[in-house]
């Protein structure tokens, strides 16, 4: 089995954070990122951007991540 790089792990962690945040938004109308870092503050926008880029990265790297 192929080992994951540090970038792969970071992207997966950010995807999980994004998934949890979207679940909270959908279920309870509660945006955890905005609650912690401020509604559309510079830091929250950076986090949203990193989560989005992680999604694109995982999509592009999915073939590599699923190979044995």
Backbone as XML, in Angstrom:
<?xml version="1.0"?>
<chain id="A" units="angstrom">
  <residue number="1" name="UNK">
    <atom name="N" x="0.840" y="-1.180" z="0.000"/>
    <atom name="CA" x="0.000" y="0.000" z="0.000"/>
    <atom name="C" x="0.888" y="1.246" z="0.000"/>
  </residue>
  <residue number="2" name="UNK">
    <atom name="N" x="0.514" y="2.224" z="-0.789"/>
    <atom name="CA" x="1.283" y="3.452" z="-0.917"/>
    <atom name="C" x="1.073" y="4.337" z="0.302"/>
  </residue>
  <residue number="3" name="UNK">
    <atom name="N" x="2.166" y="4.894" z="0.812"/>
    <atom name="CA" x="2.077" y="5.794" z="1.961"/>
    <atom name="C" x="1.614" y="7.179" z="1.504"/>
  </residue>
  <residue number="4" name="UNK">
    <atom name="N" x="0.863" y="7.841" z="2.363"/>
    <atom name="CA" x="0.388" y="9.183" z="2.058"/>
    <atom name="C" x="1.450" y="10.204" z="2.434"/>
  </residue>
  <residue number="5" name="UNK">
    <atom name="N" x="1.585" y="11.220" z="1.608"/>
    <atom name="CA" x="2.527" y="12.291" z="1.903"/>
    <atom name="C" x="1.898" y="13.247" z="2.916"/>
  </residue>
  <residue number="6" name="UNK">
    <atom name="N" x="2.702" y="14.159" z="3.406"/>
    <atom name="CA" x="2.200" y="15.167" z="4.333"/>
    <atom name="C" x="1.110" y="16.025" z="3.702"/>
  </residue>
  <residue number="7" name="UNK">
    <atom name="N" x="1.272" y="16.346" z="2.418"/>
    <atom name="CA" x="0.262" y="17.131" z="1.712"/>
    <atom name="C" x="-1.045" y="16.354" z="1.582"/>
  </residue>
  <residue number="8" name="UNK">
    <atom name="N" x="-0.946" y="15.048" z="1.338"/>
    <atom name="CA" x="-2.144" y="14.211" z="1.253"/>
    <atom name="C" x="-2.900" y="14.230" z="2.594"/>
  </residue>
  <residue number="9" name="UNK">
    <atom name="N" x="-2.167" y="14.060" z="3.693"/>
    <atom name="CA" x="-2.796" y="14.069" z="5.017"/>
    <atom name="C" x="-3.429" y="15.420" z="5.318"/>
  </residue>
  <residue number="10" name="UNK">
    <atom name="N" x="-2.719" y="16.508" z="4.996"/>
    <atom name="CA" x="-3.263" y="17.843" z="5.242"/>
    <atom name="C" x="-4.549" y="18.064" z="4.459"/>
  </residue>
  <residue number="11" name="UNK">
    <atom name="N" x="-4.546" y="17.652" z="3.201"/>
    <atom name="CA" x="-5.737" y="17.802" z="2.369"/>
    <atom name="C" x="-6.898" y="16.981" z="2.918"/>
  </residue>
  <residue number="12" name="UNK">
    <atom name="N" x="-6.622" y="15.753" z="3.357"/>
    <atom name="CA" x="-7.687" y="14.917" z="3.930"/>
    <atom name="C" x="-8.249" y="15.523" z="5.209"/>
  </residue>
  <residue number="13" name="UNK">
    <atom name="N" x="-7.396" y="16.056" z="6.061"/>
    <atom name="CA" x="-7.853" y="16.683" z="7.300"/>
    <atom name="C" x="-8.716" y="17.907" z="6.995"/>
  </residue>
  <residue number="14" name="UNK">
    <atom name="N" x="-8.283" y="18.719" z="6.032"/>
    <atom name="CA" x="-9.075" y="19.896" z="5.666"/>
    <atom name="C" x="-10.417" y="19.502" z="5.061"/>
  </residue>
  <residue number="15" name="UNK">
    <atom name="N" x="-10.451" y="18.424" z="4.285"/>
    <atom name="CA" x="-11.710" y="17.939" z="3.712"/>
    <atom name="C" x="-12.654" y="17.483" z="4.827"/>
  </residue>
  <residue number="16" name="UNK">
    <atom name="N" x="-12.111" y="16.809" z="5.831"/>
    <atom name="CA" x="-12.928" y="16.356" z="6.956"/>
    <atom name="C" x="-13.481" y="17.562" z="7.723"/>
  </residue>
  <residue number="17" name="UNK">
    <atom name="N" x="-12.640" y="18.559" z="7.968"/>
    <atom name="CA" x="-13.106" y="19.777" z="8.646"/>
    <atom name="C" x="-14.220" y="20.432" z="7.831"/>
  </residue>
  <residue number="18" name="UNK">
    <atom name="N" x="-14.026" y="20.519" z="6.516"/>
    <atom name="CA" x="-15.054" y="21.113" z="5.660"/>
    <atom name="C" x="-16.347" y="20.317" z="5.682"/>
  </residue>
  <residue number="19" name="UNK">
    <atom name="N" x="-16.232" y="18.987" z="5.676"/>
    <atom name="CA" x="-17.425" y="18.137" z="5.725"/>
    <atom name="C" x="-18.189" y="18.303" z="7.027"/>
  </residue>
  <residue number="20" name="UNK">
    <atom name="N" x="-17.458" y="18.346" z="8.137"/>
    <atom name="CA" x="-18.110" y="18.560" z="9.432"/>
    <atom name="C" x="-18.785" y="19.924" z="9.468"/>
  </residue>
  <residue number="21" name="UNK">
    <atom name="N" x="-18.088" y="20.941" z="8.957"/>
    <atom name="CA" x="-18.667" y="22.287" z="8.952"/>
    <atom name="C" x="-19.944" y="22.331" z="8.114"/>
  </residue>
  <residue number="22" name="UNK">
    <atom name="N" x="-19.922" y="21.726" z="6.914"/>
    <atom name="CA" x="-21.122" y="21.707" z="6.074"/>
    <atom name="C" x="-22.251" y="20.918" z="6.718"/>
  </residue>
  <residue number="23" name="UNK">
    <atom name="N" x="-21.904" y="19.845" z="7.425"/>
    <atom name="CA" x="-22.923" y="19.086" z="8.143"/>
    <atom name="C" x="-23.587" y="19.929" z="9.224"/>
  </residue>
  <residue number="24" name="UNK">
    <atom name="N" x="-22.781" y="20.692" z="9.954"/>
    <atom name="CA" x="-23.332" y="21.585" z="10.986"/>
    <atom name="C" x="-24.202" y="22.680" z="10.367"/>
  </residue>
  <residue number="25" name="UNK">
    <atom name="N" x="-23.770" y="23.200" z="9.230"/>
    <atom name="CA" x="-24.571" y="24.230" z="8.541"/>
    <atom name="C" x="-25.903" y="23.634" z="8.095"/>
  </residue>
  <residue number="26" name="UNK">
    <atom name="N" x="-25.868" y="22.451" z="7.517"/>
    <atom name="CA" x="-27.091" y="21.818" z="7.025"/>
    <atom name="C" x="-28.047" y="21.408" z="8.132"/>
  </residue>
  <residue number="27" name="UNK">
    <atom name="N" x="-27.511" y="20.862" z="9.215"/>
    <atom name="CA" x="-28.367" y="20.363" z="10.286"/>
    <atom name="C" x="-28.835" y="21.447" z="11.256"/>
  </residue>
  <residue number="28" name="UNK">
    <atom name="N" x="-27.939" y="22.362" z="11.595"/>
    <atom name="CA" x="-28.225" y="23.310" z="12.669"/>
    <atom name="C" x="-28.085" y="24.773" z="12.271"/>
  </residue>
  <residue number="29" name="UNK">
    <atom name="N" x="-27.791" y="25.034" z="10.984"/>
    <atom name="CA" x="-27.563" y="26.398" z="10.511"/>
    <atom name="C" x="-26.470" y="27.075" z="11.351"/>
  </residue>
  <residue number="30" name="UNK">
    <atom name="N" x="-25.419" y="26.319" z="11.663"/>
    <atom name="CA" x="-24.321" y="26.800" z="12.488"/>
    <atom name="C" x="-23.011" y="26.623" z="11.730"/>
  </residue>
  <residue number="31" name="UNK">
    <atom name="N" x="-22.351" y="27.725" z="11.442"/>
    <atom name="CA" x="-21.077" y="27.713" z="10.724"/>
    <atom name="C" x="-19.952" y="27.779" z="11.756"/>
  </residue>
  <residue number="32" name="UNK">
    <atom name="N" x="-19.317" y="26.651" z="12.020"/>
    <atom name="CA" x="-18.284" y="26.555" z="13.042"/>
    <atom name="C" x="-17.088" y="27.436" z="12.717"/>
  </residue>
  <residue number="33" name="UNK">
    <atom name="N" x="-16.674" y="27.467" z="11.464"/>
    <atom name="CA" x="-15.522" y="28.287" z="11.067"/>
    <atom name="C" x="-15.810" y="29.764" z="11.323"/>
  </residue>
  <residue number="34" name="UNK">
    <atom name="N" x="-16.990" y="30.214" z="10.956"/>
    <atom name="CA" x="-17.362" y="31.612" z="11.190"/>
    <atom name="C" x="-17.473" y="31.900" z="12.684"/>
  </residue>
  <residue number="35" name="UNK">
    <atom name="N" x="-17.956" y="30.931" z="13.460"/>
    <atom name="CA" x="-18.084" y="31.136" z="14.902"/>
    <atom name="C" x="-16.714" y="31.266" z="15.565"/>
  </residue>
  <residue number="36" name="UNK">
    <atom name="N" x="-15.739" y="30.515" z="15.078"/>
    <atom name="CA" x="-14.404" y="30.558" z="15.688"/>
    <atom name="C" x="-13.591" y="31.750" z="15.196"/>
  </residue>
  <residue number="37" name="UNK">
    <atom name="N" x="-13.602" y="31.977" z="13.887"/>
    <atom name="CA" x="-12.694" y="32.966" z="13.300"/>
    <atom name="C" x="-13.366" y="34.255" z="12.844"/>
  </residue>
  <residue number="38" name="UNK">
    <atom name="N" x="-14.672" y="34.352" z="12.949"/>
    <atom name="CA" x="-15.389" y="35.557" z="12.525"/>
    <atom name="C" x="-16.054" y="35.353" z="11.185"/>
  </residue>
  <residue number="39" name="UNK">
    <atom name="N" x="-17.201" y="35.994" z="11.035"/>
    <atom name="CA" x="-17.987" y="35.854" z="9.808"/>
    <atom name="C" x="-17.271" y="36.546" z="8.655"/>
  </residue>
  <residue number="40" name="UNK">
    <atom name="N" x="-16.747" y="35.740" z="7.748"/>
    <atom name="CA" x="-16.027" y="36.185" z="6.549"/>
    <atom name="C" x="-14.837" y="37.084" z="6.880"/>
  </residue>
  <residue number="41" name="UNK">
    <atom name="N" x="-14.186" y="36.783" z="8.000"/>
    <atom name="CA" x="-12.924" y="37.464" z="8.314"/>
    <atom name="C" x="-11.861" y="36.955" z="7.346"/>
  </residue>
  <residue number="42" name="UNK">
    <atom name="N" x="-10.725" y="37.604" z="7.347"/>
    <atom name="CA" x="-9.650" y="37.180" z="6.451"/>
    <atom name="C" x="-9.227" y="35.746" z="6.756"/>
  </residue>
  <residue number="43" name="UNK">
    <atom name="N" x="-9.141" y="35.395" z="8.038"/>
    <atom name="CA" x="-8.721" y="34.049" z="8.407"/>
    <atom name="C" x="-9.757" y="32.997" z="8.011"/>
  </residue>
  <residue number="44" name="UNK">
    <atom name="N" x="-11.029" y="33.296" z="8.203"/>
    <atom name="CA" x="-12.059" y="32.325" z="7.808"/>
    <atom name="C" x="-12.089" y="32.154" z="6.286"/>
  </residue>
  <residue number="45" name="UNK">
    <atom name="N" x="-11.868" y="33.211" z="5.550"/>
    <atom name="CA" x="-11.827" y="33.104" z="4.087"/>
    <atom name="C" x="-10.642" y="32.262" z="3.632"/>
  </residue>
  <residue number="46" name="UNK">
    <atom name="N" x="-9.516" y="32.401" z="4.330"/>
    <atom name="CA" x="-8.347" y="31.575" z="4.017"/>
    <atom name="C" x="-8.664" y="30.111" z="4.270"/>
  </residue>
  <residue number="47" name="UNK">
    <atom name="N" x="-9.316" y="29.813" z="5.383"/>
    <atom name="CA" x="-9.673" y="28.431" z="5.697"/>
    <atom name="C" x="-10.633" y="27.880" z="4.660"/>
  </residue>
  <residue number="48" name="UNK">
    <atom name="N" x="-11.668" y="28.652" z="4.291"/>
    <atom name="CA" x="-12.602" y="28.194" z="3.261"/>
    <atom name="C" x="-11.865" y="27.929" z="1.951"/>
  </residue>
  <residue number="49" name="UNK">
    <atom name="N" x="-10.924" y="28.792" z="1.597"/>
    <atom name="CA" x="-10.148" y="28.624" z="0.366"/>
    <atom name="C" x="-9.289" y="27.366" z="0.429"/>
  </residue>
  <residue number="50" name="UNK">
    <atom name="N" x="-8.638" y="27.137" z="1.579"/>
    <atom name="CA" x="-7.807" y="25.946" z="1.729"/>
    <atom name="C" x="-8.640" y="24.665" z="1.665"/>
  </residue>
  <residue number="51" name="UNK">
    <atom name="N" x="-9.832" y="24.690" z="2.233"/>
    <atom name="CA" x="-10.719" y="23.524" z="2.161"/>
    <atom name="C" x="-11.117" y="23.276" z="0.707"/>
  </residue>
  <residue number="52" name="UNK">
    <atom name="N" x="-11.453" y="24.319" z="-0.020"/>
    <atom name="CA" x="-11.810" y="24.174" z="-1.430"/>
    <atom name="C" x="-10.654" y="23.664" z="-2.272"/>
  </residue>
  <residue number="53" name="UNK">
    <atom name="N" x="-9.459" y="24.205" z="-2.040"/>
    <atom name="CA" x="-8.284" y="23.728" z="-2.779"/>
    <atom name="C" x="-7.965" y="22.281" z="-2.422"/>
  </residue>
  <residue number="54" name="UNK">
    <atom name="N" x="-8.208" y="21.900" z="-1.176"/>
    <atom name="CA" x="-7.996" y="20.515" z="-0.764"/>
    <atom name="C" x="-8.929" y="19.580" z="-1.514"/>
  </residue>
  <residue number="55" name="UNK">
    <atom name="N" x="-10.159" y="20.013" z="-1.729"/>
    <atom name="CA" x="-11.104" y="19.209" z="-2.498"/>
    <atom name="C" x="-10.629" y="18.991" z="-3.914"/>
  </residue>
  <residue number="56" name="UNK">
    <atom name="N" x="-10.124" y="20.041" z="-4.532"/>
    <atom name="CA" x="-9.607" y="19.930" z="-5.897"/>
    <atom name="C" x="-8.374" y="19.026" z="-5.913"/>
  </residue>
  <residue number="57" name="UNK">
    <atom name="N" x="-7.502" y="19.187" z="-4.924"/>
    <atom name="CA" x="-6.294" y="18.356" z="-4.841"/>
    <atom name="C" x="-6.664" y="16.880" z="-4.679"/>
  </residue>
  <residue number="58" name="UNK">
    <atom name="N" x="-7.576" y="16.578" z="-3.770"/>
    <atom name="CA" x="-7.976" y="15.187" z="-3.551"/>
    <atom name="C" x="-8.627" y="14.608" z="-4.805"/>
  </residue>
  <residue number="59" name="UNK">
    <atom name="N" x="-9.419" y="15.418" z="-5.491"/>
    <atom name="CA" x="-10.022" y="14.959" z="-6.745"/>
    <atom name="C" x="-8.937" y="14.606" z="-7.758"/>
  </residue>
  <residue number="60" name="UNK">
    <atom name="N" x="-7.942" y="15.471" z="-7.881"/>
    <atom name="CA" x="-6.856" y="15.221" z="-8.833"/>
    <atom name="C" x="-5.970" y="14.054" z="-8.399"/>
  </residue>
  <residue number="61" name="UNK">
    <atom name="N" x="-5.796" y="13.876" z="-7.083"/>
    <atom name="CA" x="-4.906" y="12.840" z="-6.568"/>
    <atom name="C" x="-5.646" y="11.548" z="-6.217"/>
  </residue>
  <residue number="62" name="UNK">
    <atom name="N" x="-6.942" y="11.485" z="-6.474"/>
    <atom name="CA" x="-7.728" y="10.323" z="-6.032"/>
    <atom name="C" x="-7.228" y="9.026" z="-6.655"/>
  </residue>
  <residue number="63" name="UNK">
    <atom name="N" x="-6.762" y="9.080" z="-7.875"/>
    <atom name="CA" x="-6.231" y="7.875" z="-8.510"/>
    <atom name="C" x="-5.006" y="7.381" z="-7.759"/>
  </residue>
  <residue number="64" name="UNK">
    <atom name="N" x="-4.122" y="8.299" z="-7.376"/>
    <atom name="CA" x="-2.919" y="7.940" z="-6.631"/>
    <atom name="C" x="-3.281" y="7.404" z="-5.244"/>
  </residue>
  <residue number="65" name="UNK">
    <atom name="N" x="-4.272" y="7.986" z="-4.609"/>
    <atom name="CA" x="-4.627" y="7.614" z="-3.245"/>
    <atom name="C" x="-5.344" y="6.270" z="-3.178"/>
  </residue>
  <residue number="66" name="UNK">
    <atom name="N" x="-5.956" y="5.842" z="-4.260"/>
    <atom name="CA" x="-6.724" y="4.585" z="-4.233"/>
    <atom name="C" x="-5.912" y="3.406" z="-4.765"/>
  </residue>
  <residue number="67" name="UNK">
    <atom name="N" x="-4.741" y="3.641" z="-5.352"/>
    <atom name="CA" x="-3.898" y="2.554" z="-5.865"/>
    <atom name="C" x="-3.298" y="1.767" z="-4.720"/>
  </residue>
  <residue number="68" name="UNK">
    <atom name="N" x="-3.132" y="0.474" z="-4.959"/>
    <atom name="CA" x="-2.477" y="-0.381" z="-3.961"/>
    <atom name="C" x="-1.057" y="-0.627" z="-4.330"/>
  </residue>
</chain>
